[in-house]
Amino acid sequence: FIPPIEVSISRENGEIVAVLNHKTVETGELGRIAAQSAKQLIIQNFRQAESEELYQKFASRRGDLVLGVIKRIDRRRENDRGVATVQLDNEKNLEAILPPSEQIRGETHNPNDRIKAVILDVKRESNRVKIVLSRTHPDLVRRLFEEEIPEVADHVIEIRAVSREAGNRAKVAVSSSDMKVDCVGACVGVRGSRIKNIVEELHGERIDIVRWNDSLQVLIRYALQPAQILDVHCYPRLGRAIVLVDDENLSLAIGKKGQNVRLATKLVGWDIEIMTDEELQKSLNKAELWFRQIPGITDELIEAFITEGCFSYEDITVLKAEDIATLSGNVLTEEEADDILEYAEQYAEMMETATAEEEEQEAQAAEEAQAAASEDMDSLFEGSDEEAAPAENPAEEPSSDTKTTLDDLLGSDEPPQGHEPGHDPENRS
């Protein structure tokens, strides 16, 4: 057994002191191997201390804007955007990475390009610190506004919320603490001079400036501009808002591929549904028909469900049994309310299954139609005079006796009947 040698370094003069069995040992007596081991240990401790310092420095800077130069791009495939390694400004010994998932779609990077990004994450890896950057995070829009717009940097204008689909479109809600400062006009600038620089930095991303309002109904109207809104119904218990528009503004409010309403939903933090007045009335009528099939339900509870924004069995499943008992005016016990909740959960699951089956059947029919068309084209190219044979194994219609179809559950006129899972109205106590 070789007793360990304790080595310490004086913080005042850097003198190395070795102690063995409580006795000081001259460093010259330790030998080359011991000296080399001590050196490696000291270097390792220095690296650990340096790594810890860097981690603590950047861990608190998540979401901050940083600048840097791309040193290299590691691509797995020829057309892959690859992982960009970035040398951060003022950090000579520290490199960060910009993964493909955090790069703006359609944007290309090359070595020696200067970029702006926000710190997404800071990780420890052995004695190294790994910094992950992002150009798709909403915080990048926030930081660019602070950089380009003095009123935002001085906190005269506050950015209240940001929703973004990177490289395509973003919505920024702003408010002003000074009544003399127009928050929207200040962000846009004269002839768009201020917002233009931000758009260019984001590779042409369109930015909508939304005036913030503490009233949710007003804020939703602003968030869906330029669509003209007729009315907004808010249902706090479900976190849902139904927005009524006319036929001319329906597609404008929804946006291309649903983008406008999707960004507005993220901006306000509520689930927004766009409807015409006719569509809303159909939903209300259908909901009333469906809810009347629930054993033990009362007219007052049906009205309460609809008032709370429940238009389907799935909506009811969001509630708790005690909520349902309260909505009934405490006419129902909590056990009876739990039976209603169980009924809604089972039918919601059946509807989800039926929807998935119908979508699968439609996809299969489309594939078979495409295969049949391909066979017809092949026959024409081969110069065959015979008609192309129909596709094998055509999709069979599911038997109405053995399979529940979506029309059975989602029919516009008929509510679900017949098979009430786990309930017998006649035996209900």
C-alpha positions in Angstrom: 0.0 0.0 0.0 1.4 3.3 -1.2 0.0 6.2 0.8 -1.4 9.1 -1.3 0.6 12.3 -1.7 -1.3 15.5 -1.0 -0.3 18.3 -3.3 -1.4 21.9 -2.9 -0.6 25.1 -4.7 -0.1 28.4 -3.0 -2.6 31.1 -4.2 -0.1 33.8 -3.3 3.1 32.7 -5.1 2.2 29.5 -6.9 4.6 27.4 -4.9 3.8 23.6 -5.0 3.8 21.8 -1.7 3.7 17.9 -1.5 2.9 16.2 1.8 3.4 12.4 2.5 2.5 11.0 5.9 2.1 14.4 7.3 5.7 15.3 6.1 6.6 17.8 3.5 8.4 16.2 0.5 10.7 18.0 -1.7 9.4 18.2 -5.3 12.7 17.0 -6.7 12.2 13.7 -4.8 8.9 12.9 -6.4 10.3 11.7 -9.8 9.3 12.2 -13.4 6.1 10.0 -13.3 4.7 11.7 -10.2 5.5 15.1 -11.6 3.7 14.2 -14.9 0.7 12.9 -13.0 0.5 16.1 -11.0 0.8 18.2 -14.1 -2.1 16.3 -15.8 -4.2 16.6 -12.7 -3.6 20.3 -12.5 -4.5 20.8 -16.2 -7.6 18.7 -15.7 -8.7 20.8 -12.8 -8.1 24.0 -14.7 -10.2 22.7 -17.6 -13.0 21.8 -15.2 -12.9 25.2 -13.6 -12.9 26.9 -17.0 -15.8 24.7 -18.2 -17.8 25.5 -15.1 -17.2 29.2 -15.5 -18.3 29.1 -19.1 -21.4 27.1 -18.3 -22.4 29.5 -15.5 -21.8 32.4 -17.8 -24.0 31.2 -20.7 -26.6 29.2 -18.7 -28.2 32.4 -17.6 -28.1 33.8 -21.2 -30.7 31.5 -22.8 -32.7 33.5 -25.2 -30.1 36.2 -25.6 -29.0 37.4 -29.0 -25.4 36.5 -30.1 -23.3 37.2 -33.2 -20.7 35.0 -34.7 -19.0 33.7 -37.8 -19.7 30.3 -39.4 -16.4 28.3 -39.3 -17.6 25.1 -41.0 -20.7 23.2 -42.0 -20.9 19.4 -41.5 -23.2 17.9 -44.1 -24.2 14.2 -44.1 -25.7 14.4 -47.6 -25.0 16.7 -50.6 -28.3 18.7 -50.3 -28.4 18.6 -46.5 -28.3 22.0 -44.7 -25.9 20.4 -42.2 -24.8 21.4 -38.7 -23.1 24.8 -38.7 -20.3 25.5 -36.2 -20.2 29.1 -35.2 -17.3 31.0 -33.6 -19.0 33.5 -31.3 -17.8 37.0 -31.1 -15.6 37.8 -28.1 -15.3 34.1 -27.3 -12.1 32.8 -29.0 -12.1 29.4 -27.3 -15.8 28.7 -27.5 -17.8 27.4 -30.5 -21.5 27.0 -30.8 -23.6 24.9 -33.1 -26.6 25.7 -35.2 -28.5 22.5 -36.0 -30.5 22.1 -39.2 -33.8 22.0 -37.2 -33.0 25.5 -35.9 -32.2 27.0 -39.3 -34.7 29.0 -41.2 -36.1 27.0 -44.1 -34.8 28.2 -47.5 -31.9 29.9 -45.9 -28.4 28.8 -46.9 -25.2 29.3 -44.9 -21.5 29.2 -45.9 -18.2 29.4 -44.1 -17.2 32.9 -43.0 -20.8 34.1 -43.1 -21.8 36.3 -40.2 -25.1 35.4 -38.5 -27.3 36.4 -35.6 -29.0 33.8 -33.4 -30.3 33.3 -29.9 -29.0 30.9 -27.4 -31.4 28.0 -27.3 -29.6 25.7 -24.8 -26.4 25.2 -22.9 -25.2 21.7 -22.1 -22.3 20.1 -20.3 -20.4 17.4 -22.1 -17.5 16.1 -20.1 -15.2 19.1 -19.6 -16.7 21.0 -22.5 -19.6 23.3 -22.8 -22.0 22.9 -25.8 -24.0 25.9 -26.8 -27.0 25.3 -29.2 -28.2 28.3 -31.2 -31.5 28.9 -33.0 -32.8 31.1 -35.7 -36.3 29.7 -35.6 -37.2 30.5 -32.0 -39.7 33.4 -31.3 -37.1 35.0 -29.0 -35.0 35.9 -32.1 -37.8 38.2 -33.2 -37.9 39.8 -29.8 -34.2 40.4 -29.7 -34.2 41.9 -33.2 -37.0 44.3 -32.2 -34.9 45.4 -29.2 -31.9 45.9 -31.4 -33.7 47.8 -34.2 -36.3 49.8 -32.3 -35.1 52.2 -29.6 -38.5 52.4 -28.0 -38.5 48.7 -27.4 -35.0 48.7 -26.0 -36.0 51.6 -23.6 -39.1 49.7 -22.5 -41.4 52.4 -23.8 -42.9 49.8 -26.1 -43.3 46.3 -24.7 -43.5 43.1 -26.7 -46.4 41.2 -25.1 -46.4 38.0 -27.2 -44.8 36.5 -30.3 -46.0 33.7 -32.5 -43.9 32.5 -35.4 -43.6 30.1 -38.3 -40.0 30.7 -39.1 -39.2 31.8 -42.6 -42.8 32.4 -43.5 -44.8 34.6 -41.2 -44.8 35.9 -37.6 -47.2 37.9 -35.4 -45.9 40.3 -32.7 -48.3 41.9 -30.1 -47.0 45.2 -28.7 -48.2 47.8 -26.3 -47.0 51.3 -25.3 -46.6 52.7 -21.8 -46.6 56.2 -23.2 -49.9 57.4 -24.7 -48.0 59.7 -27.1 -46.2 56.8 -28.7 -48.0 54.7 -31.3 -46.6 51.2 -30.6 -47.5 49.9 -34.1 -46.3 52.9 -36.0 -43.0 53.0 -34.0 -42.3 49.4 -34.8 -43.0 49.8 -38.5 -41.1 53.0 -39.0 -41.3 55.6 -41.7 -42.3 53.7 -44.9 -41.4 50.5 -43.1 -37.8 51.5 -42.5 -37.5 49.8 -39.1 -39.4 46.6 -39.8 -37.6 46.2 -43.1 -34.2 45.5 -41.5 -35.8 42.8 -39.3 -37.5 41.2 -42.3 -34.2 41.1 -44.2 -32.4 39.4 -41.3 -35.2 36.8 -41.1 -34.8 35.9 -44.8 -38.0 37.7 -45.9 -40.3 36.5 -43.2 -43.5 38.5 -43.1 -44.2 40.2 -39.8 -47.7 41.3 -38.6 -47.6 44.0 -35.8 -50.6 43.5 -33.6 -51.8 46.2 -31.1 -52.2 44.5 -27.7 -55.4 44.8 -25.8 -56.2 43.4 -22.3 -59.7 42.4 -23.6 -59.4 39.0 -25.1 -62.2 39.6 -27.6 -60.6 42.8 -28.9 -57.2 41.2 -29.0 -58.5 38.3 -31.1 -60.0 40.8 -33.6 -56.6 42.5 -33.9 -54.8 39.2 -34.2 -56.9 38.1 -37.1 -56.6 41.3 -39.2 -57.0 42.1 -42.0 -60.2 39.9 -41.8 -63.3 41.7 -40.7 -64.8 40.0 -37.6 -68.5 40.0 -36.8 -68.4 38.6 -33.2 -66.2 36.7 -30.8 -67.5 34.2 -28.3 -65.1 33.2 -25.5 -65.5 30.0 -23.4 -62.9 30.3 -20.5 -63.6 26.8 -19.1 -62.4 25.2 -22.4 -59.9 27.9 -23.3 -61.8 28.3 -26.6 -62.9 31.2 -28.7 -65.4 31.0 -31.6 -65.0 33.8 -34.1 -67.9 34.6 -36.4 -67.2 36.0 -39.9 -69.2 36.3 -43.1 -68.5 34.1 -46.1 -66.3 36.8 -47.8 -63.9 36.9 -44.8 -63.9 33.2 -44.0 -60.9 32.3 -46.1 -59.1 35.5 -45.1 -59.5 34.9 -41.4 -58.3 31.3 -41.7 -55.4 32.2 -44.0 -53.4 30.0 -46.4 -53.4 26.5 -45.1 -54.8 27.8 -41.8 -51.7 29.9 -41.1 -53.5 33.1 -40.0 -55.7 31.5 -37.4 -52.9 29.2 -36.3 -50.6 32.1 -35.5 -53.4 34.0 -33.8 -54.1 31.0 -31.6 -50.5 30.9 -30.5 -50.4 34.6 -30.0 -53.4 34.9 -27.6 -53.0 31.4 -26.0 -56.6 30.3 -26.7 -57.9 27.8 -29.2 -59.6 29.9 -32.0 -62.2 28.4 -34.3 -63.4 30.4 -37.3 -67.1 29.9 -38.3 -69.9 31.6 -40.2 -73.1 32.2 -38.3 -74.8 29.4 -40.3 -72.0 26.9 -39.4 -72.3 27.9 -35.7 -76.1 27.3 -35.8 -75.6 23.8 -37.3 -73.0 23.0 -34.6 -75.4 24.1 -31.9 -78.3 22.0 -33.3 -76.1 18.9 -33.8 -74.7 19.2 -30.3 -78.2 19.4 -28.8 -79.3 16.3 -30.7 -76.3 14.4 -29.6 -76.5 15.4 -26.0 -80.1 14.4 -25.7 -79.0 10.8 -26.2 -77.0 10.8 -22.9 -78.9 8.9 -20.3 -80.1 11.0 -17.3 -79.3 14.4 -18.9 -81.5 17.3 -18.2 -82.5 20.2 -20.5 -80.8 22.6 -18.1 -77.5 20.6 -18.3 -77.7 20.5 -22.2 -78.1 24.3 -22.2 -75.2 24.7 -19.7 -72.9 22.5 -21.8 -73.6 24.6 -24.9 -73.2 27.8 -22.9 -69.8 26.6 -21.7 -68.8 25.9 -25.4 -69.2 22.1 -25.4 -70.4 21.2 -28.9 -69.2 17.5 -28.9 -68.7 14.6 -26.7 -65.0 15.3 -26.8 -65.6 18.7 -25.4 -67.4 17.2 -22.4 -64.4 15.0 -21.7 -62.4 18.1 -20.8 -64.7 18.7 -17.8 -64.6 16.9 -14.4 -67.5 15.1 -12.7 -67.8 17.9 -10.1 -67.9 20.5 -12.9 -70.8 18.6 -14.6 -72.6 18.3 -11.2 -72.2 22.1 -10.7 -73.4 22.9 -14.2 -76.6 20.9 -13.6 -77.4 23.2 -10.7 -76.5 20.4 -8.3 -79.5 18.4 -9.5 -77.2 15.5 -10.4 -75.0 13.8 -7.9 -71.3 13.5 -8.6 -71.8 9.8 -9.3 -74.5 10.6 -11.9 -72.2 13.2 -13.4 -69.4 10.7 -13.6 -71.8 8.4 -15.6 -72.4 11.2 -18.1 -68.6 11.8 -18.3 -68.0 8.1 -18.9 -70.6 8.0 -21.7 -69.1 11.0 -23.4 -65.6 9.5 -23.2 -66.7 6.2 -24.8 -68.5 7.9 -27.6 -65.7 10.3 -28.2 -63.3 7.3 -28.6 -65.7 5.6 -31.0 -65.9 8.7 -33.1 -62.2 9.0 -33.2 -61.9 5.4 -34.3 -64.5 5.8 -37.0 -62.8 8.9 -38.3 -59.5 7.1 -38.5 -61.1 4.2 -40.3 -62.8 6.4 -42.9 -59.5 8.3 -43.6 -57.7 5.0 -44.0 -60.4 3.8 -46.5 -60.1 7.0 -48.5 -56.3 6.8 -48.6 -56.6 3.1 -49.7 -59.1 4.0 -52.4 -56.9 6.8 -53.7 -53.8 4.5 -53.9 -55.9 1.9 -55.8 -57.2 4.6 -58.2 -53.6 5.8 -58.8 -52.4 2.2 -59.4 -55.3 1.6 -61.9 -54.4 4.8 -63.7 -50.7 3.7 -63.8 -51.7 0.3 -65.3 -53.8 2.1 -68.0 -50.9 4.3 -69.0 -48.6 1.3 -69.1 -51.0 -0.5 -71.4 -51.1 2.5 -73.7 -47.3 2.7 -74.0 -47.2 -1.0 -74.7 -49.5 -0.5 -77.6 -52.0 -3.0 -76.3 -55.5 -3.0 -77.9 -57.0 -4.6 -74.9 -58.5 -2.6 -72.1 -56.4 -2.3 -69.0 -57.5 -4.8 -66.3 -59.1 -3.2 -63.3 -57.0 -3.0 -60.2 -56.9 -6.1 -58.1 -58.5 -6.4 -54.7 -60.7 -3.2 -54.9 -61.6 -1.7 -51.7 -64.7 -3.4 -50.2 -67.4 -1.4 -48.6 -67.6 -2.1 -44.9 -70.7 -4.0 -43.9 -73.2 -1.7 -42.1 -74.1 -4.7 -39.9 -70.6 -5.2 -38.6 -68.8 -1.8 -38.7 -69.7 1.6 -37.4 -69.1 4.2 -40.1 -68.4 7.9 -39.6 -71.8 8.8 -41.0 -73.4 6.8 -38.2 -71.7 9.0 -35.7 -71.2 12.3 -37.5 -74.3 12.5 -39.6 -75.6 16.0 -39.8 -79.2 15.0 -38.9 -79.1 11.8 -36.8 -77.5 11.6 -33.4 -75.8 8.3 -32.2 -78.4 5.7 -31.3 -78.7 2.1 -30.4 -75.4 1.0 -28.7 -75.0 3.1 -25.6 -71.7 1.7 -24.1 -71.9 0.7 -20.5 -75.4 2.2 -20.0 -79.0 1.0 -19.8 -81.4 3.9 -19.5 -84.2 1.6 -18.3 -82.1 0.3 -15.4 -80.7 3.6 -14.4 -81.3 4.4 -10.7 
